[in-house]
């Protein structure tokens, strides 16, 4: 069993606490021992600070990051030499009249350049990375991927 302790500290008390919907900031700090703090907030459409990360972005980032790390591992063990990897991932969330919402899909769009190994193998390893990704296996919405793989030669 692996454990991942995290501390969330709300920093948005503007002097009157949550006395009114517009009277407090959604700013908070995400921290874990030995790591830099993450300055976070809510999505700007929910009164969040657009200069800080929000939980929705962090979820999409976690899915993209997990997929990339598995993909790089699988490439390394399959003879595919990755030179660069950039993913412009996007998540889609819907809300209902009550304000509750849920993600409906996350789309990973990695652009990969390889300098060795098979382009076909490099493309195929995305499916295996998806199967192995701890985060993708834990969510209840589809995580799709549309990789673009090119050779540097």
VOZASE-508322 format. One record per residue (C-alpha): residue in three letters; x, y, z. Coordinates in Angstrom, 1 decimal. Example, Ala and Ser with C-alpha at 12.3 -4.5 7.8 and 13.67 -1.06 7.14 Angstrom:
BEGIN
<atom><kolke>ala</kolke><c1>12.3</c1><c2>-4.5</c2><c3>7.8</c3></atom>
<atom><kolke>ser</kolke><c1>13.7</c1><c2>-1.1</c2><c3>7.1</c3></atom>
//
This chain:
BEGIN
<atom><kolke>unk</kolke><c1>0.0</c1><c2>0.0</c2><c3>0.0</c3></atom>
<atom><kolke>unk</kolke><c1>1.3</c1><c2>3.4</c2><c3>-1.0</c3></atom>
<atom><kolke>unk</kolke><c1>0.3</c1><c2>6.6</c2><c3>0.9</c3></atom>
<atom><kolke>unk</kolke><c1>0.3</c1><c2>10.1</c2><c3>-0.4</c3></atom>
<atom><kolke>unk</kolke><c1>-0.2</c1><c2>12.6</c2><c3>2.5</c3></atom>
<atom><kolke>unk</kolke><c1>-1.0</c1><c2>16.2</c2><c3>1.4</c3></atom>
<atom><kolke>unk</kolke><c1>-2.0</c1><c2>19.2</c2><c3>3.4</c3></atom>
<atom><kolke>unk</kolke><c1>-4.5</c1><c2>21.8</c2><c3>2.1</c3></atom>
<atom><kolke>unk</kolke><c1>-4.4</c1><c2>25.1</c2><c3>4.0</c3></atom>
<atom><kolke>unk</kolke><c1>-7.0</c1><c2>27.8</c2><c3>3.2</c3></atom>
<atom><kolke>unk</kolke><c1>-5.5</c1><c2>31.3</c2><c3>3.1</c3></atom>
<atom><kolke>unk</kolke><c1>-8.5</c1><c2>33.2</c2><c3>1.9</c3></atom>
<atom><kolke>unk</kolke><c1>-9.9</c1><c2>34.7</c2><c3>5.1</c3></atom>
<atom><kolke>unk</kolke><c1>-10.2</c1><c2>38.4</c2><c3>4.2</c3></atom>
<atom><kolke>unk</kolke><c1>-11.1</c1><c2>39.3</c2><c3>7.8</c3></atom>
<atom><kolke>unk</kolke><c1>-14.7</c1><c2>38.1</c2><c3>8.0</c3></atom>
<atom><kolke>unk</kolke><c1>-14.3</c1><c2>34.4</c2><c3>7.2</c3></atom>
<atom><kolke>unk</kolke><c1>-17.1</c1><c2>33.0</c2><c3>5.1</c3></atom>
<atom><kolke>unk</kolke><c1>-19.6</c1><c2>35.6</c2><c3>6.2</c3></atom>
<atom><kolke>unk</kolke><c1>-20.8</c1><c2>35.9</c2><c3>2.5</c3></atom>
<atom><kolke>unk</kolke><c1>-20.2</c1><c2>34.3</c2><c3>-0.8</c3></atom>
<atom><kolke>unk</kolke><c1>-18.1</c1><c2>37.2</c2><c3>-2.1</c3></atom>
<atom><kolke>unk</kolke><c1>-16.4</c1><c2>37.9</c2><c3>1.3</c3></atom>
<atom><kolke>unk</kolke><c1>-13.7</c1><c2>35.3</c2><c3>1.1</c3></atom>
<atom><kolke>unk</kolke><c1>-10.9</c1><c2>34.3</c2><c3>-1.3</c3></atom>
<atom><kolke>unk</kolke><c1>-10.7</c1><c2>30.7</c2><c3>-2.6</c3></atom>
<atom><kolke>unk</kolke><c1>-6.9</c1><c2>30.8</c2><c3>-2.3</c3></atom>
<atom><kolke>unk</kolke><c1>-5.2</c1><c2>28.0</c2><c3>-0.5</c3></atom>
<atom><kolke>unk</kolke><c1>-1.8</c1><c2>26.2</c2><c3>-0.4</c3></atom>
<atom><kolke>unk</kolke><c1>-1.3</c1><c2>22.5</c2><c3>-1.3</c3></atom>
<atom><kolke>unk</kolke><c1>1.7</c1><c2>21.2</c2><c3>0.5</c3></atom>
<atom><kolke>unk</kolke><c1>3.6</c1><c2>17.9</c2><c3>1.2</c3></atom>
<atom><kolke>unk</kolke><c1>6.7</c1><c2>17.3</c2><c3>3.2</c3></atom>
<atom><kolke>unk</kolke><c1>9.9</c1><c2>18.2</c2><c3>1.4</c3></atom>
<atom><kolke>unk</kolke><c1>8.2</c1><c2>19.7</c2><c3>-1.7</c3></atom>
<atom><kolke>unk</kolke><c1>7.5</c1><c2>23.2</c2><c3>-2.9</c3></atom>
<atom><kolke>unk</kolke><c1>4.1</c1><c2>24.5</c2><c3>-2.0</c3></atom>
<atom><kolke>unk</kolke><c1>1.5</c1><c2>24.8</c2><c3>-4.8</c3></atom>
<atom><kolke>unk</kolke><c1>-0.5</c1><c2>28.1</c2><c3>-4.7</c3></atom>
<atom><kolke>unk</kolke><c1>-4.0</c1><c2>27.0</c2><c3>-5.6</c3></atom>
<atom><kolke>unk</kolke><c1>-7.5</c1><c2>28.4</c2><c3>-5.8</c3></atom>
<atom><kolke>unk</kolke><c1>-10.8</c1><c2>27.6</c2><c3>-7.5</c3></atom>
<atom><kolke>unk</kolke><c1>-11.5</c1><c2>28.0</c2><c3>-11.2</c3></atom>
<atom><kolke>unk</kolke><c1>-11.8</c1><c2>31.7</c2><c3>-12.1</c3></atom>
<atom><kolke>unk</kolke><c1>-15.5</c1><c2>31.1</c2><c3>-13.1</c3></atom>
<atom><kolke>unk</kolke><c1>-16.0</c1><c2>30.1</c2><c3>-9.4</c3></atom>
<atom><kolke>unk</kolke><c1>-14.4</c1><c2>33.3</c2><c3>-8.0</c3></atom>
<atom><kolke>unk</kolke><c1>-10.8</c1><c2>31.9</c2><c3>-8.1</c3></atom>
<atom><kolke>unk</kolke><c1>-7.6</c1><c2>33.7</c2><c3>-8.7</c3></atom>
<atom><kolke>unk</kolke><c1>-6.5</c1><c2>33.2</c2><c3>-12.4</c3></atom>
<atom><kolke>unk</kolke><c1>-2.8</c1><c2>33.3</c2><c3>-11.4</c3></atom>
<atom><kolke>unk</kolke><c1>-3.1</c1><c2>30.1</c2><c3>-9.3</c3></atom>
<atom><kolke>unk</kolke><c1>-3.6</c1><c2>26.4</c2><c3>-10.1</c3></atom>
<atom><kolke>unk</kolke><c1>-7.1</c1><c2>25.0</c2><c3>-9.6</c3></atom>
<atom><kolke>unk</kolke><c1>-8.1</c1><c2>21.4</c2><c3>-8.7</c3></atom>
<atom><kolke>unk</kolke><c1>-9.5</c1><c2>20.8</c2><c3>-12.2</c3></atom>
<atom><kolke>unk</kolke><c1>-6.2</c1><c2>21.8</c2><c3>-13.8</c3></atom>
<atom><kolke>unk</kolke><c1>-4.3</c1><c2>19.6</c2><c3>-11.3</c3></atom>
<atom><kolke>unk</kolke><c1>-6.5</c1><c2>16.6</c2><c3>-12.1</c3></atom>
<atom><kolke>unk</kolke><c1>-5.8</c1><c2>17.0</c2><c3>-15.9</c3></atom>
<atom><kolke>unk</kolke><c1>-2.1</c1><c2>17.6</c2><c3>-15.1</c3></atom>
<atom><kolke>unk</kolke><c1>-2.0</c1><c2>14.4</c2><c3>-13.0</c3></atom>
<atom><kolke>unk</kolke><c1>-3.5</c1><c2>12.3</c2><c3>-15.8</c3></atom>
<atom><kolke>unk</kolke><c1>-1.1</c1><c2>13.8</c2><c3>-18.4</c3></atom>
<atom><kolke>unk</kolke><c1>1.9</c1><c2>13.4</c2><c3>-16.1</c3></atom>
<atom><kolke>unk</kolke><c1>1.1</c1><c2>9.8</c2><c3>-15.1</c3></atom>
<atom><kolke>unk</kolke><c1>0.6</c1><c2>8.8</c2><c3>-18.8</c3></atom>
<atom><kolke>unk</kolke><c1>3.9</c1><c2>10.4</c2><c3>-19.8</c3></atom>
<atom><kolke>unk</kolke><c1>5.9</c1><c2>8.7</c2><c3>-17.1</c3></atom>
<atom><kolke>unk</kolke><c1>4.5</c1><c2>5.3</c2><c3>-18.0</c3></atom>
<atom><kolke>unk</kolke><c1>5.0</c1><c2>6.0</c2><c3>-21.7</c3></atom>
<atom><kolke>unk</kolke><c1>8.7</c1><c2>7.0</c2><c3>-21.1</c3></atom>
<atom><kolke>unk</kolke><c1>9.3</c1><c2>3.9</c2><c3>-19.0</c3></atom>
<atom><kolke>unk</kolke><c1>7.7</c1><c2>1.6</c2><c3>-21.7</c3></atom>
<atom><kolke>unk</kolke><c1>9.7</c1><c2>3.3</c2><c3>-24.4</c3></atom>
<atom><kolke>unk</kolke><c1>12.9</c1><c2>2.8</c2><c3>-22.5</c3></atom>
<atom><kolke>unk</kolke><c1>12.2</c1><c2>-0.9</c2><c3>-22.0</c3></atom>
<atom><kolke>unk</kolke><c1>11.1</c1><c2>-1.4</c2><c3>-25.6</c3></atom>
<atom><kolke>unk</kolke><c1>14.0</c1><c2>0.2</c2><c3>-27.5</c3></atom>
<atom><kolke>unk</kolke><c1>12.2</c1><c2>3.5</c2><c3>-28.4</c3></atom>
<atom><kolke>unk</kolke><c1>14.4</c1><c2>6.5</c2><c3>-27.7</c3></atom>
<atom><kolke>unk</kolke><c1>12.3</c1><c2>9.6</c2><c3>-26.9</c3></atom>
<atom><kolke>unk</kolke><c1>14.0</c1><c2>12.9</c2><c3>-27.5</c3></atom>
<atom><kolke>unk</kolke><c1>11.0</c1><c2>15.2</c2><c3>-26.6</c3></atom>
<atom><kolke>unk</kolke><c1>7.5</c1><c2>14.9</c2><c3>-25.2</c3></atom>
<atom><kolke>unk</kolke><c1>5.0</c1><c2>17.7</c2><c3>-24.9</c3></atom>
<atom><kolke>unk</kolke><c1>1.3</c1><c2>17.1</c2><c3>-24.1</c3></atom>
<atom><kolke>unk</kolke><c1>-1.3</c1><c2>19.8</c2><c3>-24.6</c3></atom>
<atom><kolke>unk</kolke><c1>-3.9</c1><c2>18.0</c2><c3>-22.5</c3></atom>
<atom><kolke>unk</kolke><c1>-7.4</c1><c2>19.3</c2><c3>-22.0</c3></atom>
<atom><kolke>unk</kolke><c1>-10.2</c1><c2>18.3</c2><c3>-19.6</c3></atom>
<atom><kolke>unk</kolke><c1>-13.9</c1><c2>18.8</c2><c3>-20.1</c3></atom>
<atom><kolke>unk</kolke><c1>-16.3</c1><c2>19.3</c2><c3>-17.2</c3></atom>
<atom><kolke>unk</kolke><c1>-20.0</c1><c2>19.9</c2><c3>-17.1</c3></atom>
<atom><kolke>unk</kolke><c1>-22.0</c1><c2>21.4</c2><c3>-14.3</c3></atom>
<atom><kolke>unk</kolke><c1>-25.7</c1><c2>21.1</c2><c3>-13.6</c3></atom>
<atom><kolke>unk</kolke><c1>-28.3</c1><c2>23.7</c2><c3>-12.3</c3></atom>
<atom><kolke>unk</kolke><c1>-27.3</c1><c2>23.0</c2><c3>-8.7</c3></atom>
<atom><kolke>unk</kolke><c1>-23.7</c1><c2>23.9</c2><c3>-9.4</c3></atom>
<atom><kolke>unk</kolke><c1>-22.4</c1><c2>20.3</c2><c3>-9.0</c3></atom>
<atom><kolke>unk</kolke><c1>-20.3</c1><c2>19.0</c2><c3>-11.8</c3></atom>
<atom><kolke>unk</kolke><c1>-18.1</c1><c2>16.3</c2><c3>-13.1</c3></atom>
<atom><kolke>unk</kolke><c1>-15.5</c1><c2>15.7</c2><c3>-15.7</c3></atom>
<atom><kolke>unk</kolke><c1>-16.9</c1><c2>14.1</c2><c3>-18.8</c3></atom>
<atom><kolke>unk</kolke><c1>-13.6</c1><c2>13.4</c2><c3>-20.6</c3></atom>
<atom><kolke>unk</kolke><c1>-9.9</c1><c2>14.2</c2><c3>-20.6</c3></atom>
<atom><kolke>unk</kolke><c1>-8.0</c1><c2>14.3</c2><c3>-23.9</c3></atom>
<atom><kolke>unk</kolke><c1>-4.2</c1><c2>13.8</c2><c3>-23.9</c3></atom>
<atom><kolke>unk</kolke><c1>-2.5</c1><c2>15.2</c2><c3>-27.1</c3></atom>
<atom><kolke>unk</kolke><c1>1.2</c1><c2>14.4</c2><c3>-26.7</c3></atom>
<atom><kolke>unk</kolke><c1>3.6</c1><c2>15.3</c2><c3>-29.4</c3></atom>
<atom><kolke>unk</kolke><c1>6.6</c1><c2>13.0</c2><c3>-29.3</c3></atom>
<atom><kolke>unk</kolke><c1>9.9</c1><c2>13.0</c2><c3>-31.2</c3></atom>
<atom><kolke>unk</kolke><c1>11.9</c1><c2>9.8</c2><c3>-31.2</c3></atom>
<atom><kolke>unk</kolke><c1>15.5</c1><c2>9.2</c2><c3>-32.5</c3></atom>
<atom><kolke>unk</kolke><c1>15.5</c1><c2>5.4</c2><c3>-32.3</c3></atom>
<atom><kolke>unk</kolke><c1>13.2</c1><c2>2.5</c2><c3>-32.4</c3></atom>
<atom><kolke>unk</kolke><c1>10.0</c1><c2>1.9</c2><c3>-34.4</c3></atom>
<atom><kolke>unk</kolke><c1>7.5</c1><c2>4.6</c2><c3>-35.0</c3></atom>
<atom><kolke>unk</kolke><c1>4.7</c1><c2>1.9</c2><c3>-34.9</c3></atom>
<atom><kolke>unk</kolke><c1>5.9</c1><c2>0.7</c2><c3>-31.5</c3></atom>
<atom><kolke>unk</kolke><c1>6.2</c1><c2>4.3</c2><c3>-30.2</c3></atom>
<atom><kolke>unk</kolke><c1>2.5</c1><c2>4.8</c2><c3>-31.2</c3></atom>
<atom><kolke>unk</kolke><c1>1.3</c1><c2>1.5</c2><c3>-29.8</c3></atom>
<atom><kolke>unk</kolke><c1>2.9</c1><c2>2.1</c2><c3>-26.4</c3></atom>
<atom><kolke>unk</kolke><c1>0.3</c1><c2>4.8</c2><c3>-25.7</c3></atom>
<atom><kolke>unk</kolke><c1>-2.4</c1><c2>2.2</c2><c3>-25.2</c3></atom>
<atom><kolke>unk</kolke><c1>-0.2</c1><c2>0.3</c2><c3>-22.8</c3></atom>
<atom><kolke>unk</kolke><c1>0.7</c1><c2>3.5</c2><c3>-20.9</c3></atom>
<atom><kolke>unk</kolke><c1>-3.0</c1><c2>4.2</c2><c3>-20.6</c3></atom>
<atom><kolke>unk</kolke><c1>-3.6</c1><c2>0.7</c2><c3>-19.2</c3></atom>
<atom><kolke>unk</kolke><c1>-0.8</c1><c2>1.1</c2><c3>-16.6</c3></atom>
<atom><kolke>unk</kolke><c1>-1.5</c1><c2>4.7</c2><c3>-15.5</c3></atom>
<atom><kolke>unk</kolke><c1>-2.6</c1><c2>4.7</c2><c3>-11.8</c3></atom>
<atom><kolke>unk</kolke><c1>-4.5</c1><c2>8.0</c2><c3>-12.2</c3></atom>
<atom><kolke>unk</kolke><c1>-6.4</c1><c2>7.0</c2><c3>-15.4</c3></atom>
<atom><kolke>unk</kolke><c1>-7.4</c1><c2>3.7</c2><c3>-13.8</c3></atom>
<atom><kolke>unk</kolke><c1>-8.9</c1><c2>5.6</c2><c3>-10.8</c3></atom>
<atom><kolke>unk</kolke><c1>-11.2</c1><c2>8.0</c2><c3>-12.6</c3></atom>
<atom><kolke>unk</kolke><c1>-14.8</c1><c2>7.4</c2><c3>-13.7</c3></atom>
<atom><kolke>unk</kolke><c1>-14.6</c1><c2>9.2</c2><c3>-17.0</c3></atom>
<atom><kolke>unk</kolke><c1>-12.8</c1><c2>8.4</c2><c3>-20.3</c3></atom>
<atom><kolke>unk</kolke><c1>-9.2</c1><c2>9.5</c2><c3>-20.7</c3></atom>
<atom><kolke>unk</kolke><c1>-8.5</c1><c2>9.5</c2><c3>-24.4</c3></atom>
<atom><kolke>unk</kolke><c1>-5.2</c1><c2>10.0</c2><c3>-26.2</c3></atom>
<atom><kolke>unk</kolke><c1>-4.3</c1><c2>11.4</c2><c3>-29.6</c3></atom>
<atom><kolke>unk</kolke><c1>-0.6</c1><c2>11.1</c2><c3>-29.9</c3></atom>
<atom><kolke>unk</kolke><c1>1.5</c1><c2>12.5</c2><c3>-32.7</c3></atom>
<atom><kolke>unk</kolke><c1>4.8</c1><c2>10.6</c2><c3>-33.0</c3></atom>
<atom><kolke>unk</kolke><c1>7.6</c1><c2>11.7</c2><c3>-35.4</c3></atom>
<atom><kolke>unk</kolke><c1>11.2</c1><c2>10.7</c2><c3>-36.0</c3></atom>
<atom><kolke>unk</kolke><c1>14.0</c1><c2>13.2</c2><c3>-35.6</c3></atom>
<atom><kolke>unk</kolke><c1>15.8</c1><c2>11.7</c2><c3>-38.6</c3></atom>
//
